Every structure is written in C-alpha cells, then in structure tokens.
Amino acid sequence: MTTIEIRAVHQRFETFEALKGIDLTLDEKRIGIVGSNGSGKSTFARLLNGLLIPTSGQVLVDGLDTAKSGKAVRRKVGFVFQNPDNQIVFPIVEEDVAFGLKGLKLPAAQRGALVEEVLDRYGLGPFRSHPSHTLSGGQKQLLALAGVLITRPDCVVFDEPTTLLDLRNARRVAKVIDEMEETVIVVTHDLPLLESFDRVIVFDQGRVIADDAPNSALARYVERMQ
Ligand SMILES: Nc1ncnc2c1ncn2[C@@H]1O[C@H](COP(=O)(O)OP(=O)(O)OP(=O)(O)O)[C@@H](O)[C@H]1O
C-alpha cells in the first residue's frame, strides 16, 4: 500500500497562491477530495504523482520525492484525467491500452495477454479493434483507466472521473472504482460516490478545512456551501 506525505506544500501560479500550506499523510485505501470550484483540488491531485512540482514544500511517495524521482513515482501512482480525450493517444483501442507497456520490454505474447486481461476487466474486449474515438464517453473513461492500470500502479488518482458522464456511465465508472484493489484518491463533485470511502478531505480556498470520515466531512462541506 502506498503512503503519500504532503509536507508544508504551497503552490503558486505567478502571484496567485492556489495551495496555502498543506500537510497531510495519505495512507487509506479510498480517499475522496471535495471542495468548491477553484479551491485547489486538481492542483493538489497533480502534485501526487509529480505532474506538478510544489513551489515550496515536499511530496513524498513511499519516501520518494516527486521533485527528484518523478519517473519512479509515476510507476507507483497513476493519474486518470477528467477528460479521457486528453489521455487516449492511439487511434485503435487495443493499441492505446498497449501504449502503457511500451518501454517495459515484455515479450509480445505477454504484452498481448496483459492487454487482453485489462480489456476484459472493463468490458472493452468486443471493441478492441475499434477506433478509440468511436467509444462512448463512459467507455472512453474506462479505456483511459485501462491504459493506466495495465502499468500496475499501487495507487490511482482520479480527477473528476464521472463529471462528463451520463448517469448510466457514471454509475458504471463508480462501480469500477468501488471494486478496484488499488489505492484510489478521487477528486469529485459527485458526493454519493464517496459515501463508502475511508476518508474525505475538504478543500476551500487553497486550504484543508475538514479531514474526516465521509459523513462528517461531507456534512461540513455542505454546511460551508450554504
Ligand atoms: N496553470 C495554472 N496557471 C494559473 N492559475 C492556475 C493554474 N492552475 C490552476 N490555477 C488556479 O488555481 C486555482 C485552483 O485551481 P484548481 O484547478 O486546482 O481548482 P479545483 O478545485 O480543481 O476547481 P474545479 O472544481 O473547478 O475543477 C484556480 O483559481 C485556478 O485558476
């Protein structure tokens, strides 16, 4: 299980301070991140696998500093973007899934078996030879997730995984997240998604204002929004 330590992290974009001193240790299996628009959630999420390096402070993943060991950190922590179109790079579904294995120098048969396994896991098998852009929004989100999971990260960070999806696809993705064996950290406005989580952290104007079990943290968030 992955432990992520966030120590005295500040994030500035020119003169604007998006995160104003964050200290957290993340070691639960399922962690939700909520907060109003612009409160710093996506910025925080991007720090967790070194997509963004803090202006000051440190992010350590199992002791590895994201500023110094980005590549090793990204092998442990995968990231699924809100818009799967940002993540799907190959024209054909199975090629896109296989992309994550590039550089691992696996024999072709083993690579094929791994691709098959993740396609099956997400019901994408029948679409393996289809053009990626013809998948539905929900299927694209699952394809993006498949492309991350094939690299076998210990932890997956999701940035608003259900926001662009209709109710049926949102439920499907939520079920997949619920059943994941990997550690998950989910940024979302979809509060019911977090009810069964271990911990929910509430951001407001670049600070953590609540960090608790889902019921208490979400109640605090709803109260703050009134
Ligand atoms: N690259 C950047 N350059 C300048 N400002 C940025 C950059 N990235 C984020 N910000 C600013 O930092 C603040 C926090 O943005 P962030 O995307 O983390 O918010 P959020 O909580 O994820 O919001 P939302 O719920 O709307 O997605 C915003 O005011 C945003 O404009």
The ligand as a Gaussian input file, in Angstrom:
#p B3LYP/6-31G(d) Opt

LIG

0 1
 N       -1.540000      26.549000     -14.528000
 C       -2.197000      27.496000     -13.851000
 N       -1.912000      28.804000     -14.011000
 C       -2.566000      29.768000     -13.329000
 N       -3.536000      29.523000     -12.418000
 C       -3.868000      28.249000     -12.216000
 C       -3.232000      27.161000     -12.914000
 N       -3.783000      26.002000     -12.488000
 C       -4.718000      26.333000     -11.574000
 N       -4.777000      27.678000     -11.402000
 C       -5.667000      28.406000     -10.482000
 O       -5.593000      27.790000      -9.206000
 C       -6.876000      27.745000      -8.600000
 C       -7.211000      26.321000      -8.228000
 O       -7.432000      25.596000      -9.425000
 P       -7.812000      24.045000      -9.393000
 O       -7.984000      23.601000     -10.808000
 O       -6.862000      23.301000      -8.538000
 O       -9.255000      24.083000      -8.670000
 P      -10.310000      22.933000      -8.457000
 O      -10.642000      22.920000      -7.009000
 O       -9.846000      21.663000      -9.058000
 O      -11.568000      23.503000      -9.263000
 P      -12.734000      22.789000     -10.112000
 O      -13.657000      22.156000      -9.119000
 O      -13.372000      23.950000     -10.800000
 O      -12.094000      21.816000     -11.062000
 C       -7.844000      28.356000      -9.600000
 O       -8.089000      29.710000      -9.229000
 C       -7.117000      28.282000     -10.916000
 O       -7.474000      29.344000     -11.788000

